[in-house]
Amino acid sequence: METDNLKSVWQSITPALKSNEDLIKMSKERSNTVLEPMRKQIYIELFGFIAFLFCYYSMFDGANKPLTINLIIAVAIVLPIINHLRGYQLQKQFKSGKNLKDDLAIFVNKLENFRVETIIARLAFTIGLMLFFTYNITFSVQKWWAIFLIFIVFSIQFFFLHKTWSNRISKLKLVLQELNGV
């Protein structure tokens, strides 16, 4: 009975008419409320990573380190950039066709894979950064404690990164369950 009432109320609602200009504005990438924060994050991190790449060779003694260490830090920085751009494209490309449930299920699977890729990219960045900054250092007790503290900080970041993605995915799974009527 409740479902019938809901259906009748839903059908009695007259949608607000939008002009063609309004519809075009809504469909543009710049007005997308999900993509805008992602784009800002990409710009900020891209600026930071590129600034680091321009500075690391002279400011952080990249010139005194072997080519392999320099390549490792460059790859470690490029991986998160590529990952962010891939995530942006993933969000941007999601459009439902005729079957919202199937499209959402496919999107959830893609997001689960992307979560793993994001964690791997962050891990590669962390390892590359640590290799670069600890190369050719003589470790004392204080430096080992500093490394341990840095390890704890990065572990907390990984935990929250995984938790954030898991929450996003679980919310979409709940929507998918509601669409399936479970």
Sequence and secondary structure as in RCSB ss.txt:
>XXXX:A:sequence
METDNLKSVWQSITPALKSNEDLIKMSKERSNTVLEPMRKQIYIELFGFIAFLFCYYSMFDGANKPLTINLIIAV
AIVLPIINHLRGYQLQKQFKSGKNLKDDLAIFVNKLENFRVETIIARLAFTIGLMLFFTYNITFSVQKWWAIFLI
FIVFSIQFFFLHKTWSNRISKLKLVLQELNGV
>XXXX:A:secstr
 HHHHHHHHHHH       HHHHHHHHSGGG TTHHHHHHHHHHHHHHHHHHHHHHHHHT GGGS HHHHHHHHH
HHHHHHHHHHHHHHHHHH    S HHHHHHHHHHHHHHHHHHHHHHHHHHHHHHHHHHHTT    HHHHHHHHHH
HHHHHHHHHHHHHHHHHHHHHHHHHHHHHHT 
